[in-house]
């Protein structure tokens, strides 16, 4: 039996019609821990997030969220303990920002005053101007849309946050500011966070542990320093070197 965990994948495999996306992965995220998934495109990192959210199901193995095995009969209940943010934000364009944020709470018939108080608390937390809440997504900046998406993910005070390239579509200046804000938010809330990124520097900035994947499998889990000083295999060294080279080229350009 698994000890207490926020998220756990136990020998999980998921196949799409023409490819194996996740291949016998076992991985844990402890309560209050931030773990970053990184690796080449198509390595399976976003599929792991979808498995944790119950958007796809494993053909083999078991996914646990807050110590409970995901199953069709408990999925909706467990999803209320999960906040999920995708790269584009995923906001409904025909709804105002505040209606996007409060959608799940209104569906669950939460008290109106509780909803209003929670919105005010979250707007302050993510540093979103209150007037932005009345706008529609198309009238918000990219950074504001991501702050609204984060508010929506946090509305029900979930135990777990799943973030799939949440800053990937933003321009560098906005992205840098949000990185700082997100890390402060993670430290303040102490949620369990599973984060997908293509950027090793971002993974190191946010997380206590980095999980490097390739072809649906975990190659190495450890700190950024571990990946540099004690690579599990040559692929780890090559991947880290390529990432550092990209940042150096960007600075020199």
C-alpha positions in Angstrom: 0.0 0.0 0.0 1.3 3.5 -0.9 2.2 5.9 1.9 0.6 9.3 1.9 1.2 11.2 -1.3 -0.3 14.1 -3.3 0.1 12.4 -6.7 1.4 8.9 -7.5 1.8 7.0 -10.7 2.3 3.3 -10.1 3.6 1.4 -13.2 1.4 3.5 -15.4 1.3 2.9 -19.2 -0.8 4.9 -21.7 -0.9 4.2 -25.4 -2.3 6.3 -28.2 -3.3 4.6 -31.4 0.2 5.1 -33.0 2.5 5.6 -30.1 3.2 4.7 -26.4 3.0 8.0 -24.6 3.8 6.8 -21.1 5.7 3.5 -20.6 5.6 1.9 -17.1 6.1 5.1 -15.2 6.3 5.1 -11.4 6.5 8.6 -9.9 5.4 10.4 -6.7 4.8 14.0 -5.7 4.8 14.5 -2.0 2.5 16.9 -0.1 3.7 20.4 -0.6 6.3 19.5 -3.2 6.8 21.1 -6.6 8.0 18.7 -9.3 8.8 19.8 -12.8 8.5 17.4 -15.8 10.8 18.2 -18.7 12.0 16.5 -21.8 11.8 16.6 -25.6 8.5 17.1 -27.3 6.5 13.9 -27.3 8.2 12.4 -24.3 5.0 11.9 -22.4 5.1 14.8 -19.9 1.8 16.4 -20.8 0.1 12.9 -21.0 1.2 12.4 -17.3 -0.7 15.6 -16.4 -3.8 14.4 -18.3 -3.6 11.1 -16.5 -3.4 12.8 -13.1 -6.5 14.9 -14.1 -8.4 11.9 -15.3 -8.6 13.3 -18.8 -7.1 10.1 -20.2 -6.9 6.6 -18.5 -4.0 4.3 -18.3 -4.2 0.9 -20.0 -2.0 -0.4 -17.2 -1.1 0.8 -13.7 -2.9 3.1 -11.3 -2.9 6.8 -10.7 -3.4 8.1 -7.2 -4.4 11.7 -6.2 -4.4 12.6 -2.5 -4.1 8.9 -1.7 -7.1 7.8 -3.7 -6.9 5.7 -6.9 -8.6 7.5 -9.8 -11.6 5.6 -11.0 -14.7 6.6 -13.1 -16.9 6.5 -10.0 -14.8 9.0 -8.0 -13.4 11.1 -10.7 -15.7 14.1 -10.3 -15.2 14.2 -6.6 -11.4 14.0 -6.9 -11.3 16.6 -9.6 -12.6 19.2 -7.1 -9.2 18.7 -5.3 -7.3 19.4 -8.5 -6.5 22.7 -10.1 -5.4 22.5 -13.8 -3.9 25.3 -15.9 -3.0 24.8 -19.6 -0.7 26.9 -21.8 -3.4 28.9 -23.5 -5.3 29.4 -20.2 -8.4 27.6 -21.5 -10.8 30.4 -20.6 -14.3 30.4 -22.1 -14.3 33.4 -24.4 -18.0 34.1 -24.1 -17.8 34.4 -20.3 -16.3 37.3 -18.2 -13.2 36.6 -16.2 -15.1 36.4 -13.0 -17.6 34.0 -14.5 -14.7 31.8 -15.6 -13.2 31.9 -12.2 -16.4 31.0 -10.3 -17.9 28.5 -12.8 -17.2 25.4 -10.7 -18.2 27.1 -7.4 -21.5 28.2 -8.9 -22.1 24.7 -10.3 -21.6 23.3 -6.8 -24.0 25.9 -5.5 -21.5 27.5 -3.1 -22.8 30.4 -1.0 -22.7 33.7 -2.9 -20.9 35.5 -0.2 -18.3 32.8 0.1 -17.8 33.0 -3.7 -17.4 36.8 -3.5 -14.9 36.6 -0.6 -12.9 33.9 -2.4 -12.7 35.9 -5.6 -11.5 39.0 -3.7 -8.9 36.8 -1.9 -7.6 35.2 -5.1 -7.5 38.5 -7.0 -5.2 39.9 -4.4 -3.2 36.7 -4.3 -2.4 36.7 -8.0 -2.2 40.5 -8.2 -5.0 40.9 -10.7 -6.8 44.3 -10.8 -10.4 44.0 -9.7 -11.7 45.8 -12.8 -10.1 43.1 -15.0 -12.5 40.6 -13.6 -15.4 42.1 -15.4 -13.7 41.9 -18.8 -13.9 39.1 -21.3 -10.7 37.1 -22.1 -10.2 38.8 -25.5 -9.9 42.1 -23.6 -7.2 40.9 -21.2 -3.5 40.8 -21.7 -1.8 37.4 -21.9 -0.5 37.7 -18.4 -3.9 38.7 -17.1 -5.5 35.7 -18.8 -3.0 33.4 -17.1 -3.7 35.0 -13.7 -7.4 34.5 -14.3 -6.7 30.8 -15.2 -4.8 30.4 -12.0 -7.6 31.9 -10.0 -10.0 29.5 -11.6 -7.7 26.6 -10.7 -7.4 27.8 -7.1 -11.1 28.6 -6.6 -12.0 25.5 -4.7 -8.8 25.5 -2.7 -7.4 22.3 -4.3 -4.7 20.2 -2.8 -3.0 19.6 -6.1 -2.1 21.9 -9.0 -1.3 20.6 -12.5 0.3 23.2 -14.7 1.0 22.4 -18.4 3.4 25.0 -19.9 1.4 27.8 -18.1 3.8 30.5 -19.2 4.9 29.1 -22.6 2.7 31.4 -24.7 3.8 34.6 -23.0 6.4 37.1 -24.2 9.7 37.1 -22.2 9.0 40.2 -20.1 5.5 39.0 -19.0 6.8 35.5 -18.5 9.6 36.6 -16.2 7.2 38.6 -14.0 4.8 35.7 -13.7 7.6 33.3 -12.9 8.5 35.4 -9.9 4.9 35.7 -8.8 4.2 32.0 -9.3 7.1 30.9 -7.2 6.1 33.2 -4.4 2.6 31.8 -4.7 3.8 28.2 -4.5 5.9 29.0 -1.4 3.0 30.8 0.3 0.3 28.2 -0.5 2.4 25.1 -0.2 0.3 23.2 -2.7 1.5 20.0 -4.3 2.5 21.1 -7.9 3.2 19.0 -10.9 4.5 21.4 -13.6 5.3 20.7 -17.3 7.9 22.9 -19.0 10.3 22.8 -21.9 12.7 25.1 -20.2 15.3 23.7 -17.8 16.0 27.1 -16.2 12.3 27.4 -15.4 12.1 23.9 -14.1 15.1 24.6 -11.7 13.5 28.0 -10.7 10.2 26.5 -9.6 10.9 23.0 -8.4 12.6 21.0 -5.7 12.9 18.1 -8.1 13.1 17.8 -11.9 11.9 14.7 -13.7 13.6 14.3 -17.1 11.6 12.1 -19.5 12.4 10.5 -22.9 10.1 8.3 -25.0 7.5 7.9 -22.3 9.9 6.9 -19.5 11.6 8.6 -16.6 15.3 8.9 -17.3 16.3 10.7 -14.0 14.7 12.5 -11.1 16.7 14.9 -9.0 17.7 18.5 -8.4 19.1 20.6 -11.2 22.5 20.0 -9.5 22.0 16.3 -9.5 21.4 16.3 -13.3 24.6 18.3 -13.8 26.8 16.5 -11.4 25.5 12.9 -11.4 23.7 12.3 -14.7 22.1 8.9 -14.9 23.2 8.5 -18.6 24.6 10.4 -21.5 21.2 11.6 -22.6 20.9 13.6 -19.4 24.2 15.4 -19.9 23.4 16.1 -23.6 19.9 17.5 -22.7 21.3 19.7 -20.0 24.2 20.9 -22.2 21.7 21.7 -25.0 19.5 23.7 -22.7 22.4 25.7 -21.3 23.6 26.2 -24.9 20.3 27.6 -25.9 20.3 30.1 -23.1 23.8 31.2 -23.9 23.0 31.7 -27.6 19.9 33.7 -26.6 22.0 36.0 -24.4 24.6 36.4 -27.2 22.1 37.1 -29.9 
